[in-house]
Amino acid sequence: MEKIIQAVLFDFGNVLGTFSHQVACQRLAKYIEGSNPEQLQKMLFSGSLATARQTGVLTPVHFYELLQKDFGLSSACDFDEFVHLWGAIFTPAPRQVLEIIAAIPPEIFCGIASNTEALHWPYIETLETVQYIKSRPNSRVFKSYEIGFEKPDPDFFQHILQEIGCLSAAVLFIDDLPKNALAFRQLGGAAEVFNCETDDPSVLEIVLQKYAILTE
């Protein structure tokens, strides 16, 4: 590769861990009379509501109050119960993913660049892959709800590049969604698609070898 990579940014969802919006909506539906989990998922995990949460516009408390007012969430689901049923939806990536990431030399900066919300992050950061990256020297975690922008908005990536002090050409971004990878390539960066739920972990290893981050 002509580009010399100094930093690797990992998306969280379906790269470092998996999630189930379906589970959250099935739990939530038990407290909303006449609701349908599939319809809830369409309304709550796409469009303006999802963007508002992921860009920090809609706080956890305000989201809870909105569900009570506009969706009829029962008072039997108090805020603490809601936080758990909404947030406890994550599982770790296969162990091999962690082993591959742990083989990245310490001089390579590793970070996480995730579209996420304040209710989800406390559960995400308990996963071993996330804890490992956070433990590396000079690692950084970038969360959309703190940045105020979400992928694939170029401002999301520009914020991160400024924070880590790297040109885009020196950064490899790994995401499960092609549209996010394309957005970073359009800024001059290197980007590859990997999905830990559907791809064998060896795909991630091959990507890192392609950019000479890992040796074969």
C-alpha positions, 0 to 999 in steps of 0.5 A: 500500500502506498498509504502509511497508516498511523491510526485505525478507527473502528466502528462499534456496531457489528465490528466490535460487538453486536446488538439487537434493536428487536430485543429492545422493542420486544421488551418495550412493547410489553409496557405500551398497550396495543403496540407492535415490536416491529412497528416500534423498531421502525419508528424508534430506530430510524428517522428523526428520533434516532438521529436526535438521540445519536446527535445528543439533541434528545436526552435520555430523560426527554426520550423517556418522557416522549415515550410516555406522552406520545407512545403511551409508555406505562408508568409501570416501566419506571426510568431505571427499568427503561434504561435497562430494557433499552440499553442491555442489547449488546453482545461481544464480537467473536473472541478472534476479533479481540485477538486480531485487534490486540496484535496491532502494534502499540505505535498504531493509534486505535480509536472507536468512532461510533454512532451511538446514544447516551443510553447505549454507551454504558452497556457498550463500554463493558464489552471486552473489545471496547475495554481493550481499545480504551486501554491502549496508549493514546486511544480515543473513543468518539461517540456521535451523541457527544460530537453532535454529528453522526456518520456518514456526515463529513463533520463527524469524521472531520471532528475526529481527524482534528482531535487525533491530529492526523490527515485522513490519508493516514487513517484506516476506518473500519465500519460495517456499512458501505455508506460510512466507509464511502463517506470516509474515502471521499475525505481522502481516507482509507476505509474498509467494510467488516461485519463481525456478525456475517464475516469470518474474523479472518476478513478483519485480519486480511484488511489489517494485513492489506494496509501493512498494520499486521504482517502476514 
